[in-house]
């Protein structure tokens, strides 16, 4: 049976790389993101059959949008075997006293509420389908382990994702639903370009950091996704070897 996946934030960066890897591996993939042109560009970069691709413009912070997304997946593919909960957002790197409640809420809405809404819908679908079960992979980030300076909203939501991952892994046992988390450090995306020129470190200096190719992230997600449901990677860190994560604490 051909497996079906959903990738949120599929229009760029990590989401695009993972989507392309899944399509190349033979998955049918629903591509979710706010912008249809970006999703269409991801699909254009794949040689997969159009029948294996569902473009689904979605705002994951809105319950109605998420409900419509899963209704479209059910209508098109009939089931869901994998959710890659990847959509994310960050706030400006400023001291917390300079951060507005609106900026805080914007990050929480995407990184935490969006992940919850998609996991909730995926859990319900996987629980009810036949054969039962599936896998959820949450994109945590190394900020789920250790913060960078002036990153309270992003760090707080990514720590919360770890709690969501563990709760889903526990609650999913009864329904053959596995859940794991991948914490990624400095993948070469547009958002990580600033790492090369230099970012603030814990000791107050600004220093460049190494990045790694996106393909390494895609390969790691494929490994997690390819396990049988009786096995699970609960937590994986994949990072540029020489980045200053170890030693930040």
C-alpha positions in Angstrom: 0.0 0.0 0.0 1.4 3.4 -1.0 1.9 5.5 2.2 0.5 9.0 2.5 2.2 11.9 4.3 1.3 15.5 5.2 4.0 18.1 5.5 3.2 21.5 7.0 5.3 24.5 6.0 6.0 22.6 2.7 6.6 25.7 0.6 10.2 26.4 1.6 13.3 25.3 3.6 13.1 22.1 5.6 9.5 21.5 4.6 10.3 21.6 0.9 13.3 19.4 1.3 11.4 16.8 3.3 8.5 16.9 0.9 10.7 16.3 -2.1 12.4 13.4 -0.3 9.1 11.8 0.6 7.8 12.1 -3.0 11.0 10.6 -4.3 10.6 7.7 -1.9 7.1 7.0 -3.3 4.9 8.6 -0.8 1.7 10.5 -1.7 2.1 13.9 -0.1 -0.2 16.6 1.0 1.7 19.9 0.9 0.3 22.5 3.4 1.4 26.1 3.7 0.0 29.6 3.5 1.0 30.4 0.0 -0.2 28.4 -3.0 2.7 29.6 -5.3 5.3 28.4 -2.9 3.6 25.0 -2.6 3.3 24.7 -6.4 7.0 25.5 -6.7 7.8 22.6 -4.3 5.7 20.3 -6.4 7.3 21.5 -9.6 10.7 20.5 -8.3 9.6 16.9 -7.9 9.3 14.4 -10.7 6.5 12.6 -8.9 3.2 12.0 -10.6 0.6 14.7 -10.1 -1.7 12.1 -8.6 0.7 11.8 -5.7 0.5 15.5 -4.8 -2.1 17.5 -3.0 -1.6 21.2 -2.8 -3.4 22.5 0.3 -3.1 26.2 1.1 -3.6 26.2 4.9 -3.2 28.5 7.9 -2.4 26.0 10.6 -3.3 28.5 13.3 -7.0 28.3 12.2 -9.0 25.2 13.3 -11.3 25.6 10.3 -8.4 25.6 7.9 -6.9 22.5 9.5 -10.3 20.7 9.4 -10.6 21.5 5.7 -7.0 20.2 5.1 -7.7 16.9 6.7 -11.1 16.6 4.9 -9.2 17.1 1.6 -6.6 14.4 2.5 -9.4 12.0 3.4 -11.2 12.7 0.1 -8.1 12.5 -2.1 -6.0 9.7 -0.4 -8.3 8.0 2.0 -5.8 7.8 4.9 -2.8 9.4 6.5 0.3 7.5 7.5 2.7 10.3 8.4 2.4 13.9 9.7 5.5 16.0 9.6 4.6 18.9 11.9 7.0 21.4 10.5 5.4 24.9 10.2 7.1 27.4 12.4 7.7 31.1 13.1 10.0 33.3 15.1 9.9 36.7 16.7 12.5 39.5 16.5 15.6 38.8 18.6 15.0 41.4 21.2 14.9 41.4 25.0 11.6 40.0 26.4 10.6 43.4 27.8 10.7 44.8 24.3 8.5 42.0 22.9 4.9 42.8 22.3 2.1 40.4 23.3 1.1 40.3 19.7 4.6 39.1 18.7 4.5 36.5 21.4 1.0 35.3 20.4 2.0 35.0 16.7 4.8 32.6 17.5 2.7 30.6 19.9 -0.1 30.3 17.4 2.1 28.8 14.7 4.6 26.8 16.6 2.4 25.4 19.3 -1.3 25.8 18.5 -0.7 24.9 14.9 1.2 21.8 15.8 -1.6 20.9 18.3 -4.3 21.4 15.7 -2.6 19.2 13.1 -1.6 16.5 15.6 -5.2 16.5 16.9 -6.6 15.9 13.5 -4.0 13.4 12.5 -4.5 11.4 15.7 -8.2 11.2 15.1 -7.7 10.1 11.5 -5.0 7.5 12.3 -7.0 6.2 15.2 -10.1 5.5 13.0 -8.5 4.3 9.7 -8.0 0.7 8.6 -5.3 -0.4 8.9 -5.1 1.6 12.1 -2.2 3.8 13.2 0.5 6.1 11.8 3.4 8.3 12.8 3.7 11.9 13.8 7.1 13.7 13.6 7.4 17.1 15.3 10.0 19.6 14.2 11.4 20.6 17.6 14.7 22.5 16.9 17.8 22.6 19.1 16.0 25.5 20.9 13.9 22.7 22.4 17.0 21.9 24.3 19.0 25.1 24.8 18.0 28.7 24.1 19.8 31.3 22.1 20.0 34.9 23.4 16.7 36.8 23.1 14.6 33.9 21.9 12.0 33.5 24.6 8.9 32.9 22.4 10.6 30.5 20.0 12.4 28.6 22.8 9.3 28.4 25.0 7.2 26.9 22.2 9.9 24.5 21.2 10.2 23.2 24.7 6.4 22.8 24.7 6.7 20.8 21.5 8.8 18.3 23.5 6.0 17.9 26.0 3.5 17.5 23.2 5.7 14.8 21.5 6.0 12.8 24.7 2.3 13.0 25.4 1.4 11.9 21.9 3.9 9.1 22.1 2.3 7.9 25.3 -1.3 8.4 24.3 -0.8 6.9 20.9 0.4 3.6 22.1 -3.2 2.2 22.4 -3.9 3.1 18.7 -0.6 2.2 17.0 0.3 5.8 16.7 4.0 6.6 17.1 5.3 10.1 17.7 8.9 11.4 17.7 10.7 14.7 17.5 13.6 15.9 15.3 15.7 18.8 16.7 17.6 20.4 13.9 20.6 22.7 14.2 21.6 25.1 11.4 20.2 23.5 8.3 21.1 25.6 5.2 17.8 27.5 4.7 17.1 31.1 3.9 16.3 31.6 7.6 19.7 30.2 8.6 21.7 32.4 6.2 22.4 34.8 9.0 24.3 32.1 10.9 27.1 32.3 8.3 27.6 36.0 8.8 27.4 35.9 12.5 24.8 35.6 15.4 24.8 36.5 19.0 26.3 34.0 21.4 25.6 33.4 25.1 28.8 35.2 26.1 27.8 38.4 24.2 30.0 38.1 21.2 28.7 37.8 17.6 30.2 34.8 15.8 29.5 32.9 12.6 28.2 29.3 12.9 28.5 26.4 10.4 25.5 25.1 8.6 24.7 21.7 7.0 23.0 20.7 3.8 19.2 20.3 3.9 19.5 16.8 2.5 20.8 15.5 5.8 17.6 16.7 7.5 15.5 15.1 4.8 17.4 11.8 5.2 16.9 11.8 8.9 13.2 12.4 8.6 13.0 9.6 6.0 14.7 7.2 8.5 12.3 8.1 11.3 9.3 7.8 8.9 10.5 4.4 7.5 10.5 2.5 10.7 7.8 0.0 11.4 5.2 1.3 13.9 6.6 -1.1 16.6 9.8 1.0 16.6 10.1 4.7 17.2 12.8 7.4 17.3 11.4 9.5 20.2 14.1 12.2 19.9 16.8 12.9 17.3 19.2 15.8 17.1 20.8 16.4 13.7 23.1 19.3 13.5 26.1 20.9 11.8 28.9 19.1 13.6 30.9 22.2 14.6 28.0 24.4 15.7 28.2 25.6 19.3 25.3 23.7 20.8 27.4 21.5 23.0 28.9 23.9 25.5 26.2 26.5 25.3 24.9 25.5 28.7 
